[in-house]
């Protein structure tokens, strides 16, 4: 499992992020505070506080392609 923090600043960021993670068969969850939602759900993402970084948990092992594609959204 891969865990990292992401930031979705704009509506386009959310749309592009959902399109990206929806291409993969493994589960991807986003956690903000006590809420955990499916990262493939655009409505779920909009229910989170997008002003702060969001924790991403992906059950992908070390899928280098996935990690490279989500790099623009990651927060260091």
C-alpha positions as CSV (number, residue, x, y, z in Angstrom):
1,X,0.0,0.0,0.0
2,X,1.1,3.5,-0.8
3,X,0.3,6.5,1.5
4,X,1.0,10.1,0.6
5,X,-0.6,13.5,0.9
6,X,-2.2,15.3,-2.1
7,X,-3.7,18.7,-2.7
8,X,-6.6,19.4,-5.1
9,X,-6.8,23.1,-5.5
10,X,-9.3,23.6,-8.3
11,X,-12.4,21.9,-9.8
12,X,-10.2,20.9,-12.8
13,X,-7.7,19.3,-10.4
14,X,-10.5,17.2,-8.9
15,X,-11.8,16.2,-12.3
16,X,-8.4,15.2,-13.6
17,X,-7.6,13.3,-10.4
18,X,-10.8,11.3,-10.6
19,X,-10.2,10.5,-14.2
20,X,-6.7,9.4,-13.5
21,X,-7.4,7.1,-10.5
22,X,-10.5,5.6,-12.3
23,X,-8.2,4.0,-14.9
24,X,-6.8,1.7,-12.2
25,X,-8.4,-1.5,-10.8
26,X,-7.0,-1.2,-7.3
27,X,-8.7,0.7,-4.5
28,X,-7.7,4.3,-3.7
29,X,-9.1,6.0,-0.6
30,X,-8.9,9.6,0.5
31,X,-8.9,10.6,4.2
32,X,-9.6,14.0,5.6
33,X,-10.1,14.2,9.4
34,X,-12.4,11.3,10.3
35,X,-13.9,11.0,6.8
36,X,-12.7,8.3,4.3
37,X,-14.1,8.3,0.8
38,X,-13.5,6.5,-2.5
39,X,-11.0,8.5,-4.6
40,X,-13.0,7.5,-7.7
41,X,-16.1,9.4,-6.5
42,X,-16.1,13.0,-7.6
43,X,-19.1,13.8,-5.3
44,X,-17.2,12.2,-2.4
45,X,-14.1,14.4,-3.0
46,X,-16.2,17.5,-3.0
47,X,-17.6,16.6,0.4
48,X,-14.0,16.9,1.9
49,X,-12.2,20.0,3.0
50,X,-10.1,20.8,0.0
51,X,-8.3,23.7,1.6
52,X,-6.0,21.3,3.4
53,X,-3.9,18.4,2.2
54,X,-5.7,15.0,1.9
55,X,-4.2,11.7,2.7
56,X,-4.2,9.2,-0.2
57,X,-4.1,5.4,0.4
58,X,-3.7,3.3,-2.7
59,X,-3.6,-0.5,-2.6
60,X,-1.3,-0.7,-5.6
61,X,2.0,-2.0,-4.3
62,X,4.8,-0.2,-6.1
63,X,3.0,0.7,-9.3
64,X,5.5,3.1,-10.8
65,X,3.2,4.3,-13.5
66,X,0.4,5.3,-11.0
67,X,2.9,7.0,-8.7
68,X,4.3,9.0,-11.6
69,X,0.9,10.1,-12.8
70,X,-0.3,11.4,-9.4
71,X,3.0,13.2,-8.8
72,X,1.5,16.7,-9.9
73,X,-1.0,16.3,-7.0
74,X,1.4,15.3,-4.3
75,X,2.4,17.5,-1.4
76,X,5.9,17.2,0.2
